[in-house]
Amino acid sequence: MKISQHNSRTYTVSWTPADDPRNYLYAAFADGVIEDALRALGDPMAFAQVQAGDQEAKEQLRSVCWLLEHLNKRRDALIVALKDRRDTDPAAGASWTDLVKLIDPEEPNPISKRSKVQQMYRSGRKRAGLPDKEGGPNIR
């Protein structure tokens, strides 16, 4: 995938079929999801007041939810991949603390969010059709 900047407000996104084997990127652009989500992101909301009218706000909400659903699945899959790599090779992947810091860099006490990340891990394993690890995820 390549993102090219042409000037301060113009970018081009291009990808190959290998970058998008299930056509999620194509669908997100073709169906207007990316456009709606970017409009929602750029809306200068103040106290939950959006500039978009009702129909446009509904379209933005639908697109943001679609994007979040798919990105949450990717997040969970990445957590599984990184944690499982760490479990087999202590020099690879990421620990629970590393994962919390990646997900929430502002968290002053990463240990307090570890169970939340472990739930994402379990969700990712379940979604991938992987069995639960005996005794739950390795707590290191």
Number of C-alpha atoms within 10 A of each C-alpha: 11 10 10 11 11 9 7 6 6 8 11 9 9 11 12 9 11 9 13 12 10 10 12 13 17 15 12 17 13 11 12 15 22 20 16 22 22 14 16 21 12 9 13 12 12 8 6 7 9 13 13 15 8 10 9 14 16 13 17 23 16 15 22 20 14 16 17 14 12 11 12 14 17 13 17 23 21 17 28 24 16 19 24 18 16 18 17 10 11 11 10 13 19 21 22 24 17 16 21 24 18 13 15 12 11 10 13 9 11 17 13 11 17 19 13 11 17 22 14 20 26 21 19 22 19 14 13 13 9 12 10 13 10 7 7 11 17 14 11 8
